[in-house]
Amino acid sequence: MSWQYRHTVLSLCMLAFLVTYFARLAISPVVPLIVEEFAVSNAAIGLALSGMWLAYGVSQFPSGVLADRFGERRVILVAVGGTAAMSVLLALAPAFPAFVLAAVLLGLVAGLHYAVATTLLSRTFEDIGTAIGLHSVGGPLAGLVAPVAAAWVGVRYGWRPAVALAALVGLPVFALFAWRVRPTEPRRPDQPMRDRFRLAPLFELLSRPSILLSLFVAMVGTYVVQGMMSFLPTFLVEFRGYSTGFAAGVFSAFFVVRAVAQVGLGRLSDRLGRDAAIGGAMLAGALGTAAFVLGPGLAGIAVAVVLAGTGSSFFSAIDPRFMDALDDAERGAGFGLVRTVYTVIGSAGSVGVGLAADLFGWGVSLGILAALFGVTVVVLAANWALGTGY
């Protein structure tokens, strides 16, 4: 198969997603160093990370509206360039309140990318599950590099240079995207933006049964994944007793598995159906998260990484499920809206896991996540058994 322009678009969208993910993941491996410098609790740092993910979710819907008005290319460039700039601002935070504010701003600009890029790819490819799966690989690739790089830099030079690494990654990608991706035609350049924020059409879209079911599964799954990504290295250090470097290596392995699983799961959803792919991923996630707590030794950790990494890849099947329920005219703002809803709710995973760890310990905290994964499996199985068609 010869290389075509659409493959350039897919590749650069994937790299742009890598940048927005890298900036957020570079924080997790140096959480203990941040806690020590600012003298705050796990719950406090969890609140800051939840604020970042909350802002990331909030900006999804406006990103779709902005893309309809100005075109996808401009919005993605703002996302990549803004992420690089905000990572530097985060590194320069003089006190914890400033750190929290910078984290929120980072989430806002990073959140402009995903829904817009997914909509662009849905207009470019027919097998959208495969395309979305390949695009989503940018996140796990960031997870492969960011934890190890941030941990290495953090141990040697402190957490501030570690979180600023995203700027070094982001600037070349910004330049490549600006150079190689052509301007995209906006879909609704003349429609007043205030018309897109009228509440009645938004509630109507969210109240559709097919959207509601997907939203529930996505919200619960996102809560689990956000909590795990925020605290898995800290859990491995404080509960399992591993070194910071080893924990970062395990975190990277988690994302290697996720990278492979997202491509496979996207293709599986195109061939066998969305729900079969989602349910299989969620079941693997439940077993893998439990194995992090109960699995013996290195073998238990290895099993946990494979299963939990697979579970966290469910996005490459749930997002096409949303697209299937939306017509072409709705996909820009409509998909941004559902992304905002499930990402905003799911962002509570960071503070939820941190608070549960402070109150009950890390074992109980991750056990709750395993149980939540299990709930989604039950819901999907019930939907299939009842034959609702949703």
Stockholm file with secondary structure:
# STOCKHOLM 1.0

chainA/1-390         MSWQYRHTVLSLCMLAFLVTYFARLAISPVVPLIVEEFAVSNAAIGLALSGMWLAYGVSQFPSGVLADRFGERRVILVAVGGTAAMSVLLALAPAFPAFVLAAVLLGLVAGLHYAVATTLLSRTFEDIGTAIGLHSVGGPLAGLVAPVAAAWVGVRYGWRPAVALAALVGLPVFALFAWRVRPTEPRRPDQPMRDRFRLAPLFELLSRPSILLSLFVAMVGTYVVQGMMSFLPTFLVEFRGYSTGFAAGVFSAFFVVRAVAQVGLGRLSDRLGRDAAIGGAMLAGALGTAAFVLGPGLAGIAVAVVLAGTGSSFFSAIDPRFMDALDDAERGAGFGLVRTVYTVIGSAGSVGVGLAADLFGWGVSLGILAALFGVTVVVLAANWALGTGY
#=GR chainA/1-390 SS CCCCHHHHHHHHHHHHHHHHHHHHHTTGGGHHHHHHHHTCCHHHHHHHHHHHHHHHHHTHHHHHHHHHHHCHHHHHHHHHHHHHHHHHHHHTCCSHHHHHHHHHHHHHHHTTSHHHHHHHHHTTCSCHHHHHHHHHTHHHHHHHHHHHHHHHHHHHHCHHHHHTHHHHHHHHHHHHHHHHSCCCCCSCSSSCGGGGGCHHHHHHHHTSHHHHHHHHHHHHHHHHHHHHHHHHHHHHHHTSCCCHHHHHHHHHHHHHHHHHHHHHHHHHHHHHCHHHHHHHHHHHHHHHHHHHHHSCHHHHHHHHHHHHHHHTTTHHHHHHHHHHTSCGGGHHHHHHHHHHHHHHHHTHHHHHHHHHHHHHCHHHHHHHHHHHHHHHHHHHHHHHHHTCCC
#=GC SS_cons         CCCCHHHHHHHHHHHHHHHHHHHHHTTGGGHHHHHHHHTCCHHHHHHHHHHHHHHHHHTHHHHHHHHHHHCHHHHHHHHHHHHHHHHHHHHTCCSHHHHHHHHHHHHHHHTTSHHHHHHHHHTTCSCHHHHHHHHHTHHHHHHHHHHHHHHHHHHHHCHHHHHTHHHHHHHHHHHHHHHHSCCCCCSCSSSCGGGGGCHHHHHHHHTSHHHHHHHHHHHHHHHHHHHHHHHHHHHHHHTSCCCHHHHHHHHHHHHHHHHHHHHHHHHHHHHHCHHHHHHHHHHHHHHHHHHHHHSCHHHHHHHHHHHHHHHTTTHHHHHHHHHHTSCGGGHHHHHHHHHHHHHHHHTHHHHHHHHHHHHHCHHHHHHHHHHHHHHHHHHHHHHHHHTCCC
//
